[in-house]
Amino acid sequence: MLVDKNKPFYNVTQVSEILQISADRLRTYDEEKLVVPTRQAKGNKRLYSELDVEWLKDVRAIIAKERMNIYSFKLGLNTVIRNMESKYWD
């Protein structure tokens, strides 16, 4: 049986426990658009997919390794994206 890693499954509490971060830190990642969880119609609760969790693990590892903050990470990520766009889509 194949598992759909894009399917929203994990709630805030579960992701916080998996990543060993607070719900507030996870909310910051959401607000900074480092991850865009699915919103349930009922109650507007955030749900995260397996890919979301894997991405956040990678983001946290890079931030820790490079000793950078979220804003520096976003700046670097945006630079990489702009360079890729100009290389592949211009």
N, C-alpha and C positions, 0 to 999 in steps of 0.2 A: 504494500500500500504506500503510495506516494503522499508525502506531507506537503501541503501548500504553505511555504514559508512566508508568503505575503498575507496570509489570512490573519486578521486581527484576533488575538487570543488573550494576551496577558493584560491584566489591569495594572494600575499604578502601583499598588502594594506589591504585586508579584515582581514587576520590573525593578522596583526599588530594592527588593530583597536579592534578586539575581545579581544586580550591579553593585550591591552594597552601598547605596547612596540614599539620601533622604528623598522624600516625595517633593520637597521644595527644590532640590537640585534637579530632579527630573523635570519639574515644571519650568525651571530656567532653561533647560535644553529645548523644551517645547517652545517657549517664548522666543528664544533665539533662533528658532527654525532649524536646529540641528537634527531634529526628528519631527515628523508631522504625524502624530497618532490619528487613528480613526476615531471619530466621535460617534458614540451610540446615540441614536435618535431619542431613546428614552433616558432621560437624566443627563444627557450630554457628557457621559463618562468617557474617558480616554482609554482606548485599547491599542495595544502594540502587537505587531507581528514578530515572528522569530527573526526576520531580517532587520527589523527596527532594533531589536535587542542586540543582535550581532554587530550592527553598525555602531551602536552606542558603546559597546565594549571596545571596539577599535578606536573610536573617538577618545574615550577615556584613557586608553593605553598611550595614544600619541600625545595627548595633553600631559600625562604624567611623565613620559619619557623625555619630552622636549621641555618640560617645566614651563608650559605656557598656560595662559588663561583662555577662556572660551572665545573671547574677542580676537585674540591673536590667531587662534585656530581658524575661526571664520574668515579672517583676512587672508590667511594662507590658502584656505580652501577656495575662496573666491578668485584668488590669483591663478590657481591651477585651472579652475573652470574657464576663466577668461582666456588663458593660454591655449587650452584645448579647443575652445570655440574658434579662436583665430586660426589655429592650425588645421582643424578638420572641417569647419563649416563656413569659412569665408571664401 
